[in-house]
């Protein structure tokens, strides 16, 4: 049976992975001036980062046995990946729409 502490730890892992996805996505969208560059880098680079983060957090004692590797990939890689991308693309303003003070331009 899953305890409350295990559920909280799983939610923390989901939050960390989704936040990492949103931050990396924002970084690529701000730094790359091409239309498809950020998308290619996000699809290629973010999932391995999420796998590494999941392994590090699991080694640190977070989480519990989910039963199969498929569930781990879906729950701790694909779901945060989709959530982080959705957060950055639909909730955050586009990098071109943000105005910076004169000293940063």
KEGUMI-589361 format. One line per field, with one value per atom (N, C-alpha, C): residue number from 1; residue in three letters; atom name; x negated, y, z negated. Coordinates in pm, 1 decimal. Atoms other than C-alpha are relative to their C-alpha. Example, Ala and Ser with C-alpha at 12.3 -4.5 7.8 and 13.67 -1.06 7.14 Angstrom:
<atoms>
guza = (1; 1; 1; 2; 2; 2) .
sedren = (ALA; ALA; ALA; SER; SER; SER) .
vofi = (N; CA; C; N; CA; C) .
c1 = (-89.0; -1230.0; -90.0; 82.0; -1367.0; 77.0) .
c2 = (-119.0; -450.0; 120.0; -119.0; -106.0; 109.0) .
c3 = (0.0; -780.0; 0.0; 6.0; -714.0; -73.0) .
</atoms>
This chain:
<atoms>
guza = (1; 1; 1; 2; 2; 2; 3; 3; 3; 4; 4; 4; 5; 5; 5; 6; 6; 6; 7; 7; 7; 8; 8; 8; 9; 9; 9; 10; 10; 10; 11; 11; 11; 12; 12; 12; 13; 13; 13; 14; 14; 14; 15; 15; 15; 16; 16; 16; 17; 17; 17; 18; 18; 18; 19; 19; 19; 20; 20; 20; 21; 21; 21; 22; 22; 22; 23; 23; 23; 24; 24; 24; 25; 25; 25; 26; 26; 26; 27; 27; 27; 28; 28; 28; 29; 29; 29; 30; 30; 30; 31; 31; 31; 32; 32; 32; 33; 33; 33; 34; 34; 34; 35; 35; 35; 36; 36; 36; 37; 37; 37; 38; 38; 38; 39; 39; 39; 40; 40; 40; 41; 41; 41; 42; 42; 42; 43; 43; 43; 44; 44; 44; 45; 45; 45; 46; 46; 46; 47; 47; 47; 48; 48; 48; 49; 49; 49; 50; 50; 50; 51; 51; 51; 52; 52; 52; 53; 53; 53; 54; 54; 54; 55; 55; 55; 56; 56; 56; 57; 57; 57; 58; 58; 58; 59; 59; 59; 60; 60; 60; 61; 61; 61; 62; 62; 62; 63; 63; 63; 64; 64; 64; 65; 65; 65; 66; 66; 66; 67; 67; 67; 68; 68; 68; 69; 69; 69; 70; 70; 70; 71; 71; 71; 72; 72; 72; 73; 73; 73; 74; 74; 74; 75; 75; 75; 76; 76; 76; 77; 77; 77; 78; 78; 78; 79; 79; 79; 80; 80; 80; 81; 81; 81; 82; 82; 82; 83; 83; 83; 84; 84; 84; 85; 85; 85; 86; 86; 86; 87; 87; 87; 88; 88; 88; 89; 89; 89; 90; 90; 90; 91; 91; 91; 92; 92; 92; 93; 93; 93; 94; 94; 94; 95; 95; 95; 96; 96; 96; 97; 97; 97; 98; 98; 98; 99; 99; 99; 100; 100; 100; 101; 101; 101; 102; 102; 102; 103; 103; 103; 104; 104; 104; 105; 105; 105) .
sedren = (UNK; UNK; UNK; UNK; UNK; UNK; UNK; UNK; UNK; UNK; UNK; UNK; UNK; UNK; UNK; UNK; UNK; UNK; UNK; UNK; UNK; UNK; UNK; UNK; UNK; UNK; UNK; UNK; UNK; UNK; UNK; UNK; UNK; UNK; UNK; UNK; UNK; UNK; UNK; UNK; UNK; UNK; UNK; UNK; UNK; UNK; UNK; UNK; UNK; UNK; UNK; UNK; UNK; UNK; UNK; UNK; UNK; UNK; UNK; UNK; UNK; UNK; UNK; UNK; UNK; UNK; UNK; UNK; UNK; UNK; UNK; UNK; UNK; UNK; UNK; UNK; UNK; UNK; UNK; UNK; UNK; UNK; UNK; UNK; UNK; UNK; UNK; UNK; UNK; UNK; UNK; UNK; UNK; UNK; UNK; UNK; UNK; UNK; UNK; UNK; UNK; UNK; UNK; UNK; UNK; UNK; UNK; UNK; UNK; UNK; UNK; UNK; UNK; UNK; UNK; UNK; UNK; UNK; UNK; UNK; UNK; UNK; UNK; UNK; UNK; UNK; UNK; UNK; UNK; UNK; UNK; UNK; UNK; UNK; UNK; UNK; UNK; UNK; UNK; UNK; UNK; UNK; UNK; UNK; UNK; UNK; UNK; UNK; UNK; UNK; UNK; UNK; UNK; UNK; UNK; UNK; UNK; UNK; UNK; UNK; UNK; UNK; UNK; UNK; UNK; UNK; UNK; UNK; UNK; UNK; UNK; UNK; UNK; UNK; UNK; UNK; UNK; UNK; UNK; UNK; UNK; UNK; UNK; UNK; UNK; UNK; UNK; UNK; UNK; UNK; UNK; UNK; UNK; UNK; UNK; UNK; UNK; UNK; UNK; UNK; UNK; UNK; UNK; UNK; UNK; UNK; UNK; UNK; UNK; UNK; UNK; UNK; UNK; UNK; UNK; UNK; UNK; UNK; UNK; UNK; UNK; UNK; UNK; UNK; UNK; UNK; UNK; UNK; UNK; UNK; UNK; UNK; UNK; UNK; UNK; UNK; UNK; UNK; UNK; UNK; UNK; UNK; UNK; UNK; UNK; UNK; UNK; UNK; UNK; UNK; UNK; UNK; UNK; UNK; UNK; UNK; UNK; UNK; UNK; UNK; UNK; UNK; UNK; UNK; UNK; UNK; UNK; UNK; UNK; UNK; UNK; UNK; UNK; UNK; UNK; UNK; UNK; UNK; UNK; UNK; UNK; UNK; UNK; UNK; UNK; UNK; UNK; UNK; UNK; UNK; UNK; UNK; UNK; UNK; UNK; UNK; UNK; UNK; UNK; UNK; UNK; UNK; UNK; UNK; UNK; UNK; UNK; UNK; UNK; UNK; UNK; UNK; UNK; UNK; UNK) .
vofi = (N; CA; C; N; CA; C; N; CA; C; N; CA; C; N; CA; C; N; CA; C; N; CA; C; N; CA; C; N; CA; C; N; CA; C; N; CA; C; N; CA; C; N; CA; C; N; CA; C; N; CA; C; N; CA; C; N; CA; C; N; CA; C; N; CA; C; N; CA; C; N; CA; C; N; CA; C; N; CA; C; N; CA; C; N; CA; C; N; CA; C; N; CA; C; N; CA; C; N; CA; C; N; CA; C; N; CA; C; N; CA; C; N; CA; C; N; CA; C; N; CA; C; N; CA; C; N; CA; C; N; CA; C; N; CA; C; N; CA; C; N; CA; C; N; CA; C; N; CA; C; N; CA; C; N; CA; C; N; CA; C; N; CA; C; N; CA; C; N; CA; C; N; CA; C; N; CA; C; N; CA; C; N; CA; C; N; CA; C; N; CA; C; N; CA; C; N; CA; C; N; CA; C; N; CA; C; N; CA; C; N; CA; C; N; CA; C; N; CA; C; N; CA; C; N; CA; C; N; CA; C; N; CA; C; N; CA; C; N; CA; C; N; CA; C; N; CA; C; N; CA; C; N; CA; C; N; CA; C; N; CA; C; N; CA; C; N; CA; C; N; CA; C; N; CA; C; N; CA; C; N; CA; C; N; CA; C; N; CA; C; N; CA; C; N; CA; C; N; CA; C; N; CA; C; N; CA; C; N; CA; C; N; CA; C; N; CA; C; N; CA; C; N; CA; C; N; CA; C; N; CA; C; N; CA; C; N; CA; C; N; CA; C; N; CA; C; N; CA; C; N; CA; C; N; CA; C; N; CA; C; N; CA; C; N; CA; C) .
c1 = (-83.4; 0.0; -89.0; 74.5; -118.4; 35.5; -24.7; -161.3; 10.6; -10.5; -101.1; -137.5; 136.3; -476.0; -48.3; 38.4; -532.2; 70.2; -74.9; -261.2; -56.4; 59.0; -412.8; -135.0; 129.8; -757.3; 16.7; -27.0; -614.5; 42.8; -41.3; -447.8; -118.5; 120.8; -779.0; -83.6; 76.4; -952.4; 66.9; -72.2; -681.4; -21.0; 18.5; -713.2; -141.3; 139.1; -1094.4; -22.1; 18.5; -1085.0; 76.5; -76.8; -810.2; -64.4; 68.3; -994.1; -127.3; 121.5; -1319.2; 35.6; -43.0; -1135.9; 38.4; -41.6; -979.2; -119.4; 117.8; -1311.0; -90.4; 83.7; -1506.5; 67.8; -74.7; -1233.5; -11.2; 11.6; -1239.1; -140.4; 137.9; -1619.4; -19.9; 16.3; -1608.3; 80.2; -80.9; -1327.6; -61.0; 61.1; -1514.3; -131.2; 134.2; -1860.3; -4.6; 5.8; -1781.8; 93.0; -76.3; -1665.0; 67.8; -64.5; -1538.2; 138.8; -136.1; -1182.9; 3.3; -3.8; -1254.0; -111.6; 111.8; -1575.7; 41.8; -41.6; -1411.0; 76.5; -78.7; -1171.1; -90.3; 92.0; -1450.3; -82.2; 79.6; -1666.0; 84.0; -86.6; -1372.0; 29.4; -35.7; -1274.2; -121.2; 120.3; -1634.2; -65.8; 78.0; -1782.0; 78.2; -72.0; -1506.1; 31.8; -28.1; -1400.0; -120.6; 112.4; -1755.0; -26.2; 16.9; -1777.7; 102.6; -103.6; -1448.5; -29.5; 37.9; -1570.9; -110.3; 109.7; -1889.1; 52.0; -58.1; -1692.6; 79.5; -77.4; -1460.3; -91.9; 94.3; -1755.6; -69.3; 66.1; -1926.8; 95.4; -96.4; -1610.6; 33.0; -25.0; -1546.5; -116.6; 117.7; -1902.7; -5.4; -1.8; -1847.8; 109.8; -101.4; -1555.0; 141.6; -135.3; -1257.0; 73.7; -83.2; -968.3; 11.9; -23.1; -872.2; 8.2; -6.4; -842.7; 133.8; -121.5; -593.8; 44.8; -43.5; -585.6; -64.3; 61.6; -727.0; -73.5; 72.3; -973.7; 89.4; -92.0; -693.6; 75.1; -72.1; -499.2; -92.0; 96.3; -812.2; -23.4; 24.7; -878.3; 121.8; -121.2; -518.0; 23.7; -35.7; -471.0; -107.7; 106.5; -812.3; -82.7; 70.0; -936.5; 100.0; -92.3; -652.7; 101.1; -98.3; -394.9; -63.5; 62.6; -635.8; -49.3; 43.8; -772.6; 116.6; -117.9; -423.6; 47.3; -45.0; -332.0; -93.3; 95.3; -651.9; 5.7; -12.9; -621.4; 128.4; -127.3; -257.5; -7.2; 14.2; -340.6; -76.7; 81.4; -610.3; 62.9; -53.3; -439.5; 135.4; -134.7; -85.3; 23.7; -24.0; -113.6; -98.6; 102.5; -440.8; 9.2; -1.2; -461.2; -116.8; 107.3; -667.6; -120.4; 118.7; -1027.7; -1.0; -3.3; -964.9; 94.4; -97.5; -676.3; -47.9; 49.6; -882.7; -91.7; 85.9; -1034.1; -97.3; 105.5; -1361.5; -38.6; 51.1; -1503.1; -115.2; 102.4; -1749.1; -137.5; 134.8; -2054.8; -22.9; 13.5; -1985.3; 8.6; -13.8; -1941.7; -127.7) .
c2 = (-116.8; 0.0; 124.7; -123.4; 349.7; 91.2; -89.5; 583.0; 144.4; -142.3; 956.4; 57.1; -49.1; 1019.6; -39.4; 42.9; 815.6; 84.1; -82.3; 1012.4; 140.8; -134.3; 1343.6; -0.9; 9.5; 1231.4; -12.5; 13.1; 1130.7; 133.9; -132.8; 1472.4; 95.8; -83.3; 1641.2; -33.8; 40.3; 1439.1; 52.0; -53.3; 1536.3; 150.7; -144.9; 1903.2; 37.7; -30.4; 1901.9; -23.8; 29.7; 1738.4; 98.0; -96.1; 1968.5; 138.1; -129.0; 2274.7; 2.3; 7.7; 2161.6; 9.2; -7.2; 2111.9; 142.2; -137.3; 2458.8; 95.0; -87.8; 2626.5; -24.3; 31.1; 2445.7; 46.8; -46.1; 2520.2; 151.0; -146.2; 2889.3; 41.2; -30.6; 2893.1; -15.9; 21.6; 2744.0; 100.2; -95.9; 2974.2; 139.7; -132.2; 3283.5; 5.1; -1.5; 3186.5; -30.6; 39.7; 3031.3; 88.1; -94.0; 3270.1; -64.2; 68.5; 3007.1; -46.9; 43.5; 2880.4; -144.5; 140.1; 2506.1; -40.9; 32.4; 2519.8; -39.2; 37.5; 2525.9; -131.4; 123.4; 2245.2; -121.8; 112.9; 2016.7; -23.2; 15.1; 2084.4; -51.0; 45.9; 2032.8; -148.6; 141.0; 1698.9; -90.8; 82.8; 1574.1; 6.2; -15.7; 1712.2; -10.8; -1.0; 1739.4; -140.6; 132.5; 1370.7; -66.5; 57.3; 1252.3; 73.2; -74.6; 1531.0; -46.7; 46.7; 1414.0; -140.2; 134.7; 1053.9; 9.5; -16.3; 1165.6; 57.2; -55.3; 1379.9; -105.1; 105.6; 1087.3; -100.1; 94.6; 855.8; 59.2; -64.7; 1107.1; 8.7; -9.8; 1165.7; -138.4; 135.4; 790.8; -50.0; 40.0; 732.4; 72.7; -76.4; 1001.9; -46.9; 56.7; 804.3; 46.3; -44.6; 974.3; -109.5; 89.8; 777.5; -137.9; 138.1; 414.2; -84.3; 91.1; 108.0; 17.3; -21.9; 193.0; -124.4; 125.9; -161.0; -35.0; 30.9; -129.1; 123.2; -113.4; 83.8; 86.3; -75.6; 185.8; 105.9; -94.3; 349.0; 113.8; -103.0; 533.5; 97.8; -87.6; 667.7; 87.9; -78.7; 776.7; 102.3; -85.7; 922.9; 102.6; -89.1; 1080.5; 60.8; -62.0; 1166.0; 63.7; -53.4; 1205.3; 99.7; -92.0; 1367.7; 133.9; -129.3; 1633.3; 71.5; -59.3; 1687.4; 75.1; -64.6; 1762.2; 117.0; -106.4; 1970.5; 122.0; -110.9; 2180.3; 72.9; -64.3; 2242.9; 80.6; -70.2; 2336.4; 127.6; -117.6; 2574.1; 110.2; -103.5; 2753.5; 53.6; -45.2; 2766.7; 69.6; -54.9; 2850.0; 99.9; -90.4; 3031.6; 116.4; -105.1; 3227.8; 77.8; -76.6; 3511.3; -42.0; 31.7; 3455.4; 89.6; -81.5; 3577.8; 132.7; -124.7; 3840.2; 103.5; -91.1; 3991.0; 65.8; -52.5; 4060.4; 118.3; -117.3; 4407.5; 6.8; -9.8; 4447.6; 145.9; -135.0; 4763.3; 27.8; -37.7; 4955.9; -55.1; 46.7; 4841.5; -147.1; 140.4; 4475.3; -24.7; 21.3; 4530.8; 31.0) .
c3 = (0.0; 0.0; 0.0; -12.6; 79.4; -115.9; 112.2; -214.6; 48.7; -32.6; -221.8; 31.5; -23.9; -240.8; 139.2; -134.7; 76.9; 106.2; -95.7; 257.0; 7.9; 2.2; 148.6; 70.8; -67.0; 261.6; 151.2; -142.4; 598.7; 59.9; -46.8; 634.8; 5.8; -2.9; 548.9; 122.5; -118.2; 819.6; 127.5; -115.1; 1069.5; 12.6; -0.1; 970.7; 43.8; -37.2; 1000.6; 148.9; -142.7; 1343.9; 88.7; -79.4; 1473.8; -4.3; 11.4; 1342.0; 83.2; -82.0; 1503.9; 148.0; -139.8; 1833.4; 38.5; -30.4; 1817.8; 6.6; 0.1; 1733.0; 120.7; -116.4; 2003.5; 128.5; -116.4; 2256.4; 15.1; -4.6; 2165.8; 43.2; -37.9; 2195.9; 150.3; -143.7; 2546.2; 81.1; -75.1; 2657.0; -1.6; 9.7; 2537.0; 77.7; -58.8; 2663.5; 149.5; -140.2; 3002.2; 82.2; -81.2; 3273.1; 120.0; -111.6; 3515.4; -42.2; 30.5; 3541.8; -51.6; 37.7; 3512.1; -94.3; 87.7; 3308.1; -140.3; 135.6; 2965.9; -6.2; 0.2; 3058.0; 12.0; -19.0; 3179.2; -125.9; 121.1; 2875.3; -116.2; 108.6; 2639.4; 11.7; -18.8; 2788.6; -18.5; 7.6; 2798.7; -137.6; 122.3; 2475.7; -130.7; 127.1; 2215.5; -53.1; 57.7; 2185.5; -67.9; 75.4; 2098.7; -132.2; 124.7; 1839.9; -103.6; 91.9; 1687.2; -51.9; 44.1; 1677.4; -105.2; 96.1; 1499.6; -131.2; 122.4; 1252.6; -76.8; 64.8; 1181.7; -68.7; 59.9; 1119.1; -122.1; 113.7; 891.3; -119.2; 110.6; 687.4; -57.1; 49.4; 666.5; -83.2; 76.9; 547.8; -133.8; 124.7; 284.1; -94.1; 87.6; 145.5; 26.6; -32.8; 309.5; 74.8; -78.7; 450.8; -61.0; 41.7; 424.0; 125.8; -113.7; 647.9; 71.5; -78.2; 921.9; 75.4; -59.0; 1056.2; 131.9; -128.6; 1406.1; 53.4; -59.8; 1601.2; 89.4; -85.8; 1838.4; -79.8; 85.5; 1555.8; -43.4; 39.9; 1442.1; 114.6; -115.2; 1791.9; 27.3; -26.9; 1840.9; -110.3; 112.4; 1493.4; -34.1; 44.5; 1430.9; 113.2; -112.6; 1781.0; 96.7; -101.0; 2031.6; -56.5; 58.4; 1801.8; -38.5; 29.0; 1663.0; 125.2; -126.1; 2014.3; 64.4; -59.1; 2147.1; -85.0; 89.1; 1842.8; 7.0; -7.9; 1857.5; 132.2; -130.8; 2230.3; 9.0; -2.4; 2192.0; -82.4; 85.1; 1909.7; 72.1; -62.9; 2107.9; 128.0; -128.4; 2446.9; -11.0; 5.1; 2336.5; -112.7; 110.4; 2005.0; -0.9; -0.7; 2031.8; 131.3; -124.9; 2284.5; 89.4; -94.5; 2597.2; -28.2; 26.8; 2567.2; 75.8; -77.8; 2838.8; -60.4; 58.4; 2641.3; -129.0; 126.0; 2328.9; 28.8; -16.5; 2308.3; -116.6; 100.0; 2125.5; -20.2; 18.1; 1972.1; 95.5; -97.9; 2189.8; -34.7; 36.2; 1993.7; 34.4; -35.9; 2088.0; 149.9; -144.2; 2460.8; 71.0) .
</atoms>
